């Protein structure tokens, strides 16, 4: 069963986020009290390019199964360490198509918009972490493992232990790409 393992937020632009007993998702904005909440983009590199673009990165999700994979490569990570707002368990986030709806807890709904593109901030946090979150398929296609991004469709409170319901979009499905 897919569940929320942990939730986190940070009011300041920092790499890691502090885990919390609960977070509140606000429709069309993101995580209440988080530096990345907003209608328009809040990530510094994207603001520098075009501050008016829509915020497709309101909520960052990371699959906890990645922590075990990275531990085998020598990295010790905990929920929130790589800046995610929601750490999941029992769901293959990277396999979900664009437009998938995740229902979290009693009321919240988010829509998957795309992949987080691993950046050099990962290496500043732990040297070699960026490369460890990248892989390649047999045909050479790049696999980005640093989580997925989403927007808030319906607000609500999300707690660790909350169930996650997956609602796939109509066919044809579009593969996730960096947003």
C-alpha positions in Angstrom: 0.0 0.0 0.0 1.3 3.5 -0.9 1.7 5.7 2.1 3.2 9.0 3.2 6.4 8.3 5.1 7.3 11.9 6.1 6.4 15.5 5.3 8.7 18.5 5.4 8.8 22.3 4.6 11.1 25.2 4.9 10.2 28.9 5.0 13.6 29.8 3.6 15.3 28.8 0.4 17.6 26.0 1.8 18.6 22.7 0.3 17.1 20.5 3.1 13.7 20.8 4.7 12.6 20.2 8.3 10.3 17.2 8.8 7.0 18.1 10.5 4.1 16.3 12.1 1.9 17.6 9.3 1.9 20.0 6.4 -1.0 21.9 4.8 -1.4 21.9 1.0 -3.0 25.0 -0.4 -4.9 24.7 -3.7 -2.9 26.3 -6.6 -0.1 27.4 -4.3 1.8 24.5 -2.6 2.8 23.8 0.9 1.7 26.4 3.4 4.8 28.1 4.8 7.2 26.6 2.3 9.6 28.9 0.3 8.5 27.2 -3.0 4.8 27.9 -2.6 3.3 30.2 -5.1 1.3 30.6 -8.3 4.4 31.5 -10.2 7.8 29.7 -10.1 9.8 30.1 -6.9 13.0 28.1 -7.7 15.8 30.6 -7.9 17.3 29.4 -11.2 13.9 29.5 -12.9 12.9 32.9 -11.4 16.1 34.3 -12.9 15.1 33.0 -16.4 11.4 34.0 -16.2 9.7 35.0 -13.0 6.2 34.9 -14.6 6.2 31.2 -15.6 3.7 29.0 -13.8 4.9 27.1 -10.7 4.8 23.5 -11.8 7.1 22.6 -8.8 4.8 23.5 -5.9 5.2 20.1 -4.1 8.3 17.9 -4.4 7.9 14.2 -3.7 10.6 11.6 -3.2 10.3 7.9 -2.9 11.9 6.5 0.3 13.1 3.5 -1.7 15.8 5.8 -3.2 17.3 6.2 0.3 18.2 2.4 0.4 19.6 2.6 -3.1 21.8 5.6 -2.2 22.8 4.0 1.2 24.3 1.1 -0.9 26.4 3.8 -2.6 27.6 5.3 0.8 25.0 8.1 1.2 23.0 8.4 4.4 19.8 10.3 3.8 16.7 11.0 5.8 13.3 12.4 4.8 13.6 16.1 3.8 17.3 16.0 3.3 17.1 16.4 -0.4 14.5 19.2 -0.2 11.4 17.1 -0.7 8.1 18.0 0.9 6.6 14.5 0.9 8.5 11.3 1.2 6.5 8.3 0.0 6.7 4.6 0.6 5.4 1.7 -1.6 4.9 3.7 -4.8 7.1 3.9 -8.0 6.9 7.7 -8.4 9.2 7.7 -11.4 6.9 5.4 -13.4 3.8 7.6 -13.0 2.7 9.6 -16.1 2.2 13.3 -16.3 -1.2 14.3 -15.0 -1.5 11.5 -12.5 -3.5 12.6 -9.4 -2.3 11.5 -6.0 -4.9 11.7 -3.2 -3.2 12.2 0.1 -4.9 11.6 3.4 -8.5 12.7 3.8 -8.8 15.6 1.3 -5.6 16.7 -0.4 -5.0 16.1 -4.2 -1.9 16.8 -6.2 -1.3 16.5 -9.9 2.1 15.2 -11.2 3.8 17.7 -13.5 7.2 16.1 -14.1 10.6 15.1 -12.8 13.0 17.0 -10.5 16.2 17.6 -12.5 19.1 16.8 -10.2 21.4 19.8 -9.9 24.8 20.6 -8.5 23.2 21.5 -5.1 23.2 17.8 -4.5 27.0 17.7 -4.7 27.3 20.6 -2.3 25.2 18.6 0.1 27.2 15.4 -0.4 29.9 15.1 -3.0 28.9 12.6 -5.7 25.2 12.6 -4.8 24.2 14.1 -8.1 25.8 11.3 -10.1 24.3 8.8 -7.7 20.8 10.1 -8.5 21.3 9.6 -12.2 21.4 6.4 -14.2 21.0 5.2 -17.8 18.8 2.6 -19.5 20.4 0.0 -21.7 19.7 2.2 -24.7 21.4 5.2 -23.0 18.3 7.2 -22.0 19.0 9.2 -18.9 17.1 8.3 -15.7 16.6 11.1 -13.2 15.8 9.6 -9.7 15.7 12.8 -7.5 11.9 12.8 -7.2 8.9 14.3 -8.9 7.2 17.6 -8.9 3.5 18.4 -8.6 0.8 21.1 -8.2 -1.9 21.2 -5.6 -5.4 20.5 -7.0 -7.2 20.4 -3.7 -5.9 21.5 -0.4 -5.8 19.6 2.8 -3.6 18.4 5.7 -1.1 15.6 5.0 0.5 13.5 7.8 3.0 10.7 7.9 1.1 7.4 7.7 -1.6 8.9 5.4 -2.6 6.6 2.5 -1.9 7.6 -1.1 -4.5 6.8 -3.8 -3.3 6.9 -7.4 -5.6 8.1 -10.2 -4.0 7.7 -13.6 -4.9 10.1 -16.4 -6.6 8.9 -19.6 -4.5 7.3 -22.2 -2.3 7.9 -24.0 0.1 8.5 -21.0 3.0 11.0 -21.3 6.3 10.0 -19.7 7.7 12.3 -17.0 10.2 14.9 -18.2 12.1 17.6 -16.1 10.0 20.6 -15.1 
